[in-house]
Amino acid sequence: MSEIIGVPPAALELMPAVFPFPFLGYRILRGRKRDRVVRNVLDLIAEGKLRPAGANDPANWMRGWGCIRDIVRDEGVSLETLSPQYHKPLPACRLGGDYVESDDPLFEFKLSVTVRKALLGHFLKDHGKIVEFGCGTGLNLFILAQLFPDKELVGCDWVAPSLEMLGEIAASLDRPIGGCTFNMLDLAGGDDVPLAPDTAVVTALAMEQLGKDYLPFLGFLLDKKPALCLHIEPLVELYDADDAADAAAIRYHRHRNYLEGYVPALRALAGEGTIEIISERRVKFGNMFHDQYSTLAWRPL
Ligand SMILES: C[S@@+](CC[C@H](N)C(=O)[O-])C[C@H]1O[C@@H](n2cnc3c(N)ncnc32)[C@H](O)[C@@H]1O
C-alpha cells in the first residue's frame, strides 16, 4: 500500500485505533473478468445518464449533501455516516493497475479512508493551519481533526449542508472547525477565506468538478500564496492510454467533464519558476471508474 500511495509506511500506521487498516482480502480480476469490468464501464458511459461536472449550479450538491446531513443529525458523526454517496459498493474497484473484487462490500470505502488518512497525514503534518476547498461531508476534516488535535482547520464549500456537517463534526469532537461558503468557479466568498502564507490548502475529489475551468481558482491560490497546496484528485494526464482499464478511465473522466489541463498548467508554472512542484504522482486506487487519489503537491515561490 505504501508503494501504491507513495508515502512511507509510517504514514499508514497513524492512529490505527481510530482508523483501522482494512482487511485486504481481495481477488484480482484477470482475463475475461477484467474485460467484463471494462465493458461494464463503457456501457455505463454509453447509457448517457451520468451528469457532467463544470456547471456553475450547486443544486445537485445541495440535495445530495442535504440527505447526508440529515443522516448525520439522526445517527451522529462517524466515518460511516460521513461517507459520500459515491462510495456505494460496485462490482469492482481499481487497485495497483488492476480491477479487484472483495467479499467486503465496504472494501473500497475502507481503503479510501486509509488512503485519505495516509496522504493527509503525510503531506500536511508540518502545517499548523489547513483549509480544505470543496470539503463535502467533512470526511477529510474529520480525519484531520483526529490525526492532529492541535491544528487549525477550516472547510469551504459552496452549499450550506456541507458547512452544517462541519458544525456537527466540531461538536462531536469538541474542537473548533471553521467553515466558509466559497465558489471555486467564480471565487464568490473569497474575501472571507482565512488564507495566509502559513496555511496549507487541500482539495480532494473537488477540483475534479471544475472541468477545464480551473484558471480562476489557480489564480486565487497564486494570489494568496499559501505555504502548500495539496490536491488529491483524478488527474487524467497521468493515465497510460495504451492500457485498456486506463483508456476506460480516461473516457469516463472526459465524459464527466472532470478536471483537465491543470497538471500541464502547473508544470508550465514550475518551468518558469513561479511555483515549485513538490510531488506529482499517479495513485493507482479508485472506484470501478477511475483513480481518484492521484496527488499533486506544490507551493508558490
Ligand atoms: C466529489 S465531492 C468531494 C467532497 C470531499 N472533498 C471528499 O473528499 O469526499 C465535490 C465537492 O466539491 C464541491 N464543489 C463542486 N463544485 C464547487 C464549486 N464550484 N465551488 C465550491 N465547491 C464546489 C461540492 O459541493 C462537493 O462538496
The ligand as an SDF file (V2000), in Angstrom:
LIG
                    3D

 27 29  0  0  0  0  0  0  0  0999 V2000
  -16.8920   14.8360   -5.0560 C   0  0  0  0  0  0  0  0  0  0  0  0
  -17.2120   15.9410   -3.7450 S   0  0  0  0  0  0  0  0  0  0  0  0
  -15.7400   15.7940   -2.7340 C   0  0  0  0  0  0  0  0  0  0  0  0
  -16.0060   16.0660   -1.2860 C   0  0  0  0  0  0  0  0  0  0  0  0
  -14.8390   15.8160   -0.3450 C   0  0  0  0  0  0  0  0  0  0  0  0
  -13.7380   16.7220   -0.6040 N   0  0  0  0  0  0  0  0  0  0  0  0
  -14.3370   14.3910   -0.4110 C   0  0  0  0  0  0  0  0  0  0  0  0
  -13.1130   14.1920   -0.4370 O   0  0  0  0  0  0  0  0  0  0  0  0
  -15.1580   13.4570   -0.3600 O   0  0  0  0  0  0  0  0  0  0  0  0
  -17.0090   17.5060   -4.5490 C   0  0  0  0  0  0  0  0  0  0  0  0
  -17.2470   18.6790   -3.6070 C   0  0  0  0  0  0  0  0  0  0  0  0
  -16.9310   19.8820   -4.2920 O   0  0  0  0  0  0  0  0  0  0  0  0
  -17.9740   20.8110   -4.0660 C   0  0  0  0  0  0  0  0  0  0  0  0
  -17.9840   21.7040   -5.2290 N   0  0  0  0  0  0  0  0  0  0  0  0
  -18.2680   21.3910   -6.5110 C   0  0  0  0  0  0  0  0  0  0  0  0
  -18.1660   22.4850   -7.2790 N   0  0  0  0  0  0  0  0  0  0  0  0
  -17.8010   23.5100   -6.4530 C   0  0  0  0  0  0  0  0  0  0  0  0
  -17.5460   24.8860   -6.6520 C   0  0  0  0  0  0  0  0  0  0  0  0
  -17.6740   25.4540   -7.8610 N   0  0  0  0  0  0  0  0  0  0  0  0
  -17.1670   25.6280   -5.5920 N   0  0  0  0  0  0  0  0  0  0  0  0
  -17.0720   25.0800   -4.3640 C   0  0  0  0  0  0  0  0  0  0  0  0
  -17.3130   23.7850   -4.0980 N   0  0  0  0  0  0  0  0  0  0  0  0
  -17.6720   23.0120   -5.1460 C   0  0  0  0  0  0  0  0  0  0  0  0
  -19.2410   20.0080   -3.9100 C   0  0  0  0  0  0  0  0  0  0  0  0
  -20.2430   20.6960   -3.2070 O   0  0  0  0  0  0  0  0  0  0  0  0
  -18.6840   18.7990   -3.1530 C   0  0  0  0  0  0  0  0  0  0  0  0
  -18.6990   19.0340   -1.7780 O   0  0  0  0  0  0  0  0  0  0  0  0
  1  2  1  0
  2  3  1  0
  2 10  1  0
  3  4  1  0
  4  5  1  0
  5  6  1  0
  5  7  1  0
  7  8  2  0
  7  9  1  0
 10 11  1  0
 11 12  1  0
 11 26  1  0
 12 13  1  0
 13 14  1  0
 13 24  1  0
 14 15  1  0
 14 23  1  0
 15 16  2  0
 16 17  1  0
 17 18  1  0
 17 23  2  0
 18 19  1  0
 18 20  2  0
 20 21  1  0
 21 22  2  0
 22 23  1  0
 24 25  1  0
 24 26  1  0
 26 27  1  0
M  CHG  2   2   1   9  -1
M  END
$$$$
